[in-house]
Every structure is written in structure tokens, then in C-alpha cells.
């Protein structure tokens, strides 16, 4: 069973993120009023739900049926309204509306494995952006593609309400193919609680995208990278504590 099929356990594993602060940053990077938003590769939709709590009309898109069901379930449980929950491939999608803010977090862009697919993804995003809209991508820090190890933890445990989720996202030292820039990670997720324990694992292909590749693909797709940060606090990429590549894109 795929790790993404264990939607509740996956949600728990990533619940360490400071979602309200990260949403504050997303809204600040847009720089104006946000009336509509779309989370791509949304998974359990933590950030989308936070935006909905703030009264912003928000939609989600994900390829996993389990994740789409999970975010809809969570919204219903809180009495929140998502404008739509779309099951689609983020490399080629279309929705019948445009958005002020579109975002793709937690290095989900790594699941896009070819340049053709990356350009298709960015063209799909360009079609969904409202005039003056912003697209924010959180991806792997450039240093992680060229140096051994990782600036983020590759193994951790999160606990809540008597349930624990232990995730191991590879070992942190898997080689990246120099021709394709793709690495294959064994991702495991173990969930344990009063109802028993489950184990999920899969060999996951992910691609490391360089700064120049993102910039060039964006231009081809009609977008422009206007800002880059190393974390959600807005520090530069060369800051000692920078751990991510955050790219802010707008229509060219």
C-alpha cells in the first residue's frame, strides 16, 4: 500500500509544521488581498484548511483518491467549505476558475520527473492564476542536491491523542542520478495506536530541480520567478539556517 494511501497517518506525520505561520508567509508573499487560493499536491490539506478558516475561498488538487477523501472529511468535520476538491495530475490539469494564490509545498514538485512535465505543470498553473496572482513553490534547498546529507530530518516520529506516526523518507544519502537528477527513496510510514499498527512503504522516485531549471521552465510557461527564500521566515538561500528553496512566481 502506498504511503499516500495512509492519509490519516501521513497527516499526523507532518503535523509538526507551523501551518498558521507558513500561511502568514504565503499571504505576505502574495502582497495583496487574497480572495481565492488553490493548494496543489495538497495531501491532507493542512494549509488549504487554514486558509478556509480565515475566510478565503480555497480549493485543493491531488492525484491520490485517499488524500482527496481525507481533506474533504477534515473540512466537513470542522464545518469548513472547500470550493472544490479536485483529483488530478498536477503536471496537466484545468479548473474552471482562477486563483489569487496557488501554492505547492513540502517539496511535492520533486514528484515531477521530467522537464516536459515541469513545463506542463507550470503552464497549467499559469492558466489558473488570476490577474496579479502568485504561485509559491517550496522545494529542496539547492545544497541538498550537491552535498551529502540533508538540511531536513529524514526520519521522525509524531504523536497525538495516543497515536504515533513514524516516517522515514529515505536515508538522506541516496545518490542522485547525474543524468536524470532522479533519486529513488524507500519511504516507510508506521502508524500505531489503540486500534493496532500498520506499516506502509514504497520506493519513490523524486527529482532534484536546480534554480536555473525552475527559472527557465517558468519563462517557457509564461511565468517569472520574482523572489527566492531559504525558509518561511524570508531568510535568503545562503542564510546559515536556510533549509528550503521557496520560489515566488508571477505572470511574466
Secondary structure, DSSP 4 states (H G I P E B T S, - for coil): --GGG-HHHHHHHTTTS-HHHHHHHHHHHH-S---EEEEET-TT-HHHHHHHHTT-EEEEEES-HHHHHHHHHHHHHHT---SEEEE--TTS---SS-EEEEEE-TTGGGG--SHHHHHHHHHHHHHHEEEEEEEEEEEE-HHHHHSSS-SS-SEEEEEETTEEEEEEE--S-PPPPTTT-EEEEEEEEEEEETTEEEEEEEEEEEE---HHHHHHHHHHTTEEEEEEESSTT---TTSTT--EEEEEEEE-
